[in-house]
Amino acid sequence: MEVRPVTGRIDTVLADLAERTNRDLERWAAPADAPAELAEAMRYAALGPGKRLRPALVHLAARAAADGAEPPVDPAPAAAAIELVHAYSLVHDDLPAMDDDVLRRGRPTVHAQFGEAMAILVGDGLLTRAFAVLCEQVSDGHVAAALAGELARGAGAAGMVGGQAADMGLCELPEGVSGVDYIHARKTAALFVAAARMGALCGGADVRTLEALGGYAQALGLAFQITDDLLDATAGSDQLGKTAGKDAAVGKQTYPALLGLRATAEAVDAAGRRALASIETIGSAAEPLRALLAKLAKRTH
Ligand code: GRG
């Protein structure tokens, strides 16, 4: 498959990468021999109209690590794998026992459309499928194992699942902003970090570049989640494609609730500056990552 270079305006770059990821998800979202009904629901979850940010981060980090050249290992399987994990997390997050929501990406959630038992199994199927894609599509076994390790760390109990447990009030947390930061770092930023580090591995990064890209993604993920909380407080459900205003309705501790809107916007800016500082040694190959940060700082959905 022809891979276009990562150049040009960030919107075009992201649209190209999303198209590529969608093509890969079409092929890889469900195994050919899965029961047809389960495969249909897995594809509904994986191919829904999301932003495909985490796969873009994999591709852009790979380019940055390869100094703007073609990455030595194709990042496409890693990009698809992380989106499958993200899709699973959304399906489970929407379940009645979790966030209990019926609207996601402007459509009925998976359990609203296919039933709760199917939604649980869709999540299980997507999570395990992600690791199958890495095993089957990355020919270098050492790289495949390293990618799987990064994905498991970011998605697992010390990462996204741990953050969700904390967010659900199932664990002791410090009061105030540090408790919110604890949740954001795990529930959201950990998968961004995994995406950037997986991309970096595909791009042949040395340890310094791996850490730099991981640090960028950590700060980007925090800025992204704080912006999510800001949008939940200020935007409407139509604009977001999911139910707005839920945090305030359940009295959740968030940046806007604890600090107000102005200090929340300042926290987003500060995280953005930390993201840029982390990749200042990388040079022009990281330009698309800088443009991505600027775009996300202005996002409205
Ligand atoms: C293990 C039962 C079980 C559940 C796990 C881990 C988990 C459920 C949920 C946490 C994942 C979660 C909802 C994190 C919030 C991160 C976030 C801001 C998601 C929305 O991401 P976008 O805006 O979504 O990139 P799109 O739709 O564009 O892909």
Residues whose N, C-alpha, C, O or C-beta is under 5 A from the ligand:
A	BS01	GRG	G50 K51 R52 L53 S89 L90 H92 D93 R105 M160 V161 Q164 K187 T188 D228
